[in-house]
């Protein structure tokens, strides 16, 4: 996201392969090998979201896009939930999702596990990919929901035993006995030709389809002793460092004067933080550490009318920000 004084810009990846729904609608079901590859990518993506504490809650073919290489992209997180949305019982309680893909426990209105309901939706997607039609469908919503509650899905016999088995285990109406994400990845049918996605949780870089949008990345040396160096910063992160494209001005309180400085350094986060702390303590400031931020405070006790002075230093892998 970028901003000028008059406009806000959102830079998004261009996914020119369209919806997986359109592909199935126009060309019919996929072969098991091709469908398995699509499903493996879907599970990798959804699993990554779950590991980050994000539950999609509206997974369906229309929200799975294809890029120029045929790789899937999960989209439309408008109904997604985070751990803080759970109630005291640790469950989500908002009824949402698309009728044909919604899990039975969501319809029960007694709370549900976001991860398990997403897995159910993934099972519906797999079923459609391999058969070309929905496992639960009816024009009457009441009848449709009854079918979902019962979970009595008709699985074609022409599917391989492995495909039939994993569909049955995913479309289990009882969330307590439904297959988990880790169990899916250990399933023999699923593991055929499976190469897990290389997702580095330590990095926050944005990877964009080379054919759709070519971006030159700038390489910054990280800690010299670290095996993970160098760290990559893409073009949009570099542009975002510009003060004229900083969105934070939209959210600042009135009558508060702040000066912000951003710069990059070859030193590690730990070394930078310790160096700043040593210097400001020597100058007579008080230091507070919280949530990865270093707050430097000098209280003017002699002249209260002049107020207090404070500096906040926030260090990440890309840059140091002082405000």
BELLIN-V795034 format. One record per helix or strand. SS is the DSSP state (hx for helix, st for strand). FROM is the first residue (numbers start at 0). TO is the last residue. Records with the same first field share a line. If there is no record, write none. Layout:
SS=FROM-TO + FROM-TO
This chain:
st=1-2 + 7-8 + 18-18 + 53-54 + 63-65 + 71-73 + 80-81 + 91-91 + 111-111 + 217-219 + 230-232 + 260-262 + 285-289 + 292-297 + 308-314 + 319-321
hx=19-26 + 31-50 + 60-62 + 82-84 + 103-106 + 113-130 + 140-149 + 160-169 + 180-185 + 187-190 + 234-239 + 242-244 + 246-250 + 268-281 + 303-305
